[in-house]
Amino acid sequence: TKDPLFRQIEETHDSLGKCYGTILDAGTGGHSLKWLVTLPNVEKILAVSADLKSGEGKGANELRYLLNEERGDQLIETSWCSSSKDK
């Protein structure tokens, strides 16, 4: 990959000689989703975005077709913040 952050992740991970296993990407956008689906030795991808209708989440949603649903890949729309008020 040409992206310096993703390249650093790949180089660091490759030096360990292990498979990627299950990947959780919190705050998934189109850019990271395109990269994630190119990784070798992935068991499944769980991509999370707060809003699939705008911003980076929209970009991920438009690329949802790249995910391998047969192995369990998912793009989930949810917020990490609770809307309930603490008592």
N, C-alpha and C positions, 0 to 999 in steps of 0.2 A: 504494500500500500504506500501511497505517497504522503498520506497524512502523518505528520511527525508523532502525534500522540498514539495513534493506532499502531504505527511502526514500532514505537518503543514498547508497547504492550506485547506485540508479537515477538520481538526480540527477547524480551525478558522471559516470556512464557516458553519460547522455544529452548532457551538455555536450561530450563528445568526438565525438558524431555517428557512432558506429560500431556495427556489429552485435555481438551478444554472442558469436557463434561457438560454440565448444565450451566448455562450462562443467564444471569439476571442483569438486564440493562435497565436501570431506573432513569427515566427522563429520555426515553428513546426518541430520536428524530430520524429523518430519512437518511442522513449521512451515516449515522452509526448503524442503522439497520442494513444498509447496503454493504457495510464492512463486515458485520457479524455473519451474514450468510455466506461469506467467502472463506470463513475459518474452517480448517480441517479438524476432524476428530471431535465434533460437537455432538453431545447427546441430545440436547434440545436448547432452544432459546426462549426465554421468557422476557418479553419486551414490554415495559410499562410506560405509559404516557398519561399525563393528567388531562389532556384535551386532544382528541383525534380530529377535531374540526378546524383547528387553527395552528399557526406557528409550526414548530418542529414536529409536533404530534401529527399534524395534517400530512406532512411529508412522509412520516412513517406509515400512516394509514394508506397513503397512495401506493406504497411499496409492499403492503401486506402480502401480496401474491408471491413474493420471494420466499416467504416462510414455508417450511416443510411441516405441514400440519400432520402428516403421517407419523412423524417422529415425536410430535407433541409440541412443536413450536406454537407460541401464542403471542398476540399483541393485545395487551389489556389496557383499557382506559379506566383509570382510578386515581384518586388523590391520596397522598400519604397523610394528609391532615384530616383530623376528625372534625366534623361539623358540630358535634355535641359539645355542650359547655361543661367545663369541669365544675364540680360542686364543692 
